[in-house]
Amino acid sequence: MGIEAPVQYGPGVSAFAVYMTQYQLLPYQRTAEVLNELAGLGISPGTLQRTVRVAATRLEAPVNAIRGALVAAPVAHADETGLCVNGNLYWLHVLSTDRLTAYFPHPKRDAEAPDAFSLLAPFAGVLVHDHWSACQRYSCWHAFCNAHHLRELTAIAERSPSQPWAADMIALLCQANALVSEAQAQDLKALPTGDVERLRTRYDTILSKAEAGKPPPPRGHDSLVRIVGWNTSRSTTRLSVTGVT
């Protein structure tokens, strides 16, 4: 029963092959070598590829459920990174929460890619990203990633000692993150109102000092412009009190 080929491997071998190639990111050839050397199984890379395709077909329903849950999430994070596909540069686009992640490889990094991803257009929550213009086109709420801000602030503090506001903002963002971690440890759903107001007041004060010391240009990619984040349409830039993301 269920025997369809002269040589057939069970679900354990298939699961191992998918795990090694898709999670551990081992190439198909090397995965075949591992199976041969450790288990004495002479499986070709082509067979492993077919195993992965079968697994992908079986996972279509949960993958679609994950994509739907991400679109309905109150907060999600978008990013992209370079990826080599058959020797060519692709971009791996991602939309994620703390529990769910959807990946989408695409040969381009421009606006065509997130449109093809098809998750950002219907998304109506808060989208956290790195100021990428392709993300800012969507009519959801926007929050800019503090991990990226910290990198830019560190560069400003190191290159321009005459701009002390950068170090002040680094300290503030790290303090906000620490306060959120403490609140989460106490099972609080949000920071106390007093803490939020004190953080916002310090945030605005630091930005005022930054603008006075280095007035931002009206256009361009100046670091201060990205950190201050001028509001457009439904977009909003605000101090994240849900942690440094």
C-alpha positions as CSV (number, residue, x, y, z in Angstrom):
1,M,0.0,0.0,0.0
2,G,1.3,3.4,-1.0
3,I,4.4,2.0,-2.8
4,E,4.6,4.0,-6.1
5,A,8.2,3.7,-7.1
6,P,11.0,1.0,-7.1
7,V,12.9,3.2,-4.4
8,Q,10.8,5.3,-2.1
9,Y,11.7,7.2,1.1
10,G,9.5,7.7,4.1
11,P,8.3,10.9,5.7
12,G,11.3,11.0,8.1
13,V,13.8,11.3,5.2
14,S,11.6,13.9,3.5
15,A,11.2,16.0,6.6
16,F,15.0,15.9,7.2
17,A,15.6,17.0,3.6
18,V,13.2,19.9,3.9
19,Y,14.7,20.9,7.3
20,M,18.3,20.8,6.1
21,T,17.7,22.7,2.8
22,Q,15.0,25.2,3.9
23,Y,15.9,25.9,7.6
24,Q,19.6,25.2,7.9
25,L,20.0,26.5,4.3
26,L,22.3,23.7,3.2
27,P,22.6,23.3,-0.6
28,Y,20.9,20.4,-2.2
29,Q,24.2,18.7,-3.2
30,R,25.6,19.0,0.4
31,T,22.3,17.7,1.9
32,A,22.5,14.7,-0.5
33,E,26.1,14.1,0.7
34,V,25.0,14.3,4.4
35,L,22.3,11.7,3.8
36,N,24.7,9.4,2.0
37,E,27.6,9.7,4.5
38,L,25.4,9.5,7.7
39,A,22.6,7.2,6.6
40,G,23.9,5.4,3.5
41,L,21.1,6.9,1.4
42,G,22.1,7.6,-2.2
43,I,19.6,10.4,-2.9
44,S,20.2,12.8,-5.8
45,P,19.8,16.6,-5.4
46,G,17.0,16.4,-7.9
47,T,15.0,14.1,-5.6
48,L,15.6,16.5,-2.8
49,Q,14.2,19.4,-4.9
50,R,11.1,17.4,-5.7
51,T,10.7,16.7,-2.0
52,V,10.8,20.4,-1.2
53,R,8.2,21.1,-4.0
54,V,5.9,18.5,-2.5
55,A,6.2,20.1,0.9
56,A,5.5,23.5,-0.5
57,T,2.3,22.3,-2.1
58,R,1.2,20.7,1.2
59,L,1.9,23.9,3.1
60,E,-0.1,26.2,0.8
61,A,-3.1,26.4,3.2
62,P,-1.1,27.4,6.3
63,V,1.1,29.8,4.3
64,N,-2.1,31.5,3.1
65,A,-3.4,31.6,6.6
66,I,-0.2,33.2,7.8
67,R,-0.4,35.8,5.0
68,G,-3.9,36.6,5.9
69,A,-3.1,37.0,9.6
70,L,-0.2,39.4,8.8
71,V,-2.5,41.6,6.7
72,A,-4.9,41.8,9.7
73,A,-2.1,42.4,12.3
74,P,-2.2,45.7,14.2
75,V,1.6,46.1,13.8
76,A,3.9,44.5,11.3
77,H,7.5,44.9,10.2
78,A,8.7,45.1,6.5
79,D,12.3,44.8,5.3
80,E,14.3,43.3,2.5
81,T,17.8,41.9,2.0
82,G,19.9,40.6,-0.9
83,L,19.6,37.0,-1.9
84,C,21.5,34.9,-4.5
85,V,19.2,32.8,-6.7
86,N,21.0,30.7,-9.4
87,G,23.9,33.1,-9.4
88,N,21.7,36.2,-9.8
89,L,21.0,38.9,-7.3
90,Y,17.4,38.7,-5.9
91,W,15.8,40.5,-3.0
92,L,14.1,38.7,-0.2
93,H,11.2,40.8,1.0
94,V,9.6,40.1,4.4
95,L,6.6,41.0,6.4
96,S,6.6,39.8,10.0
97,T,5.2,40.1,13.5
98,D,6.7,38.6,16.7
99,R,5.0,35.3,15.8
100,L,4.5,35.2,12.0
101,T,6.7,35.8,8.9
102,A,6.0,35.8,5.2
103,Y,8.9,35.7,2.7
104,F,8.8,36.8,-0.9
105,P,11.9,36.6,-3.3
106,H,11.9,39.0,-6.2
107,P,14.5,40.0,-8.8
108,K,13.9,43.7,-8.1
109,R,14.1,45.9,-5.0
110,D,11.9,48.8,-6.3
111,A,8.2,49.4,-5.8
112,E,7.4,46.6,-8.2
113,A,8.5,44.0,-5.6
114,P,6.2,45.0,-2.6
115,D,3.3,45.4,-5.0
116,A,3.9,41.8,-6.3
117,F,4.2,40.7,-2.6
118,S,0.5,41.8,-2.4
119,L,0.4,42.1,1.4
120,L,1.2,45.7,2.0
121,A,-1.6,47.2,-0.1
122,P,-4.4,45.7,2.0
123,F,-2.5,46.2,5.3
124,A,-4.2,48.8,7.5
125,G,-2.2,48.6,10.7
126,V,1.1,50.2,11.7
127,L,3.9,49.3,9.3
128,V,7.4,49.5,10.8
129,H,10.2,49.9,8.2
130,D,13.4,51.8,7.5
131,H,12.0,54.8,5.6
132,W,12.1,52.9,2.3
133,S,10.1,55.0,-0.1
134,A,8.5,51.9,-1.7
135,C,6.8,51.2,1.7
136,Q,5.8,54.8,2.3
137,R,3.5,54.7,-0.7
138,Y,0.9,52.6,1.1
139,S,-2.0,54.2,2.9
140,C,-1.4,52.5,6.3
141,W,0.1,54.1,9.4
142,H,3.9,54.2,9.4
143,A,6.5,53.9,12.1
144,F,10.2,54.1,11.4
145,C,12.5,51.4,12.8
146,N,14.5,52.5,15.8
147,A,17.2,49.9,15.1
148,H,18.0,51.8,11.9
149,H,17.7,55.1,13.8
150,L,20.2,53.9,16.4
151,R,22.7,53.0,13.6
152,E,22.4,56.4,12.1
153,L,22.5,58.2,15.4
154,T,25.7,56.3,16.3
155,A,27.2,57.4,13.0
156,I,26.2,61.1,13.7
157,A,27.6,60.9,17.3
158,E,30.9,59.5,16.1
159,R,31.4,61.8,13.1
160,S,30.0,65.0,14.6
161,P,30.9,65.5,18.3
162,S,29.4,69.0,18.0
163,Q,25.9,67.4,17.7
164,P,25.3,66.1,21.3
165,W,21.6,65.6,20.6
166,A,22.5,62.3,18.8
167,A,23.8,60.7,22.0
168,D,20.8,62.1,23.9
169,M,18.5,60.4,21.4
170,I,20.4,57.1,21.7
171,A,20.0,57.2,25.5
172,L,16.3,58.0,25.2
173,L,15.5,55.2,22.7
174,C,17.4,52.7,24.8
175,Q,15.6,53.8,28.0
176,A,12.2,53.5,26.2
177,N,13.1,50.0,25.2
178,A,14.2,49.1,28.7
179,L,10.9,50.5,30.2
180,V,8.9,48.5,27.7
181,S,10.8,45.3,28.6
182,E,10.1,45.9,32.3
183,A,6.4,46.5,31.6
184,Q,6.2,43.3,29.5
185,A,7.8,41.4,32.4
186,Q,5.0,42.7,34.6
187,D,2.3,41.6,32.1
188,L,1.3,45.2,31.4
189,K,-0.4,45.9,28.1
190,A,1.1,49.4,27.8
191,L,3.4,51.8,29.6
192,P,1.9,54.0,32.3
193,T,0.7,57.3,31.0
194,G,3.2,59.2,33.0
195,D,6.1,57.3,31.5
196,V,4.8,57.8,28.0
197,E,4.4,61.6,28.5
198,R,7.9,62.0,30.0
199,L,9.4,60.1,27.1
200,R,7.5,62.1,24.5
201,T,8.5,65.4,26.2
202,R,12.2,64.4,26.1
203,Y,11.8,63.2,22.5
204,D,10.4,66.5,21.4
205,T,13.1,68.5,23.4
206,I,15.9,66.5,21.8
207,L,14.5,67.0,18.3
208,S,14.2,70.7,18.9
209,K,17.9,70.9,19.9
210,A,18.7,68.8,16.8
211,E,16.8,71.2,14.5
212,A,18.4,74.2,16.1
213,G,21.9,72.8,15.7
214,K,21.4,71.3,12.3
215,P,18.4,72.6,10.4
216,P,17.2,69.8,8.1
217,P,17.1,70.4,4.4
218,P,13.6,70.5,2.8
219,R,14.3,67.4,0.7
220,G,16.9,64.6,0.3
221,H,18.1,61.8,2.5
222,D,19.6,63.6,5.4
223,S,19.8,61.5,8.6
224,L,18.0,64.1,10.7
225,V,15.1,64.1,8.2
226,R,14.8,60.4,8.5
227,I,14.9,60.5,12.3
228,V,12.5,63.4,12.7
229,G,10.2,61.9,10.0
230,W,8.1,64.6,8.4
231,N,4.4,63.6,8.4
232,T,2.7,62.9,5.1
233,S,-1.0,62.0,4.5
234,R,-1.9,59.2,6.9
235,S,1.7,58.5,7.8
236,T,2.7,59.3,11.4
237,T,6.1,59.3,13.0
238,R,6.3,59.0,16.7
239,L,8.4,57.7,19.5
240,S,7.9,54.0,19.7
241,V,6.9,53.0,23.2
242,T,6.5,49.4,22.3
243,G,10.2,48.8,22.2
244,V,13.1,49.3,19.9
245,T,12.2,47.3,16.8
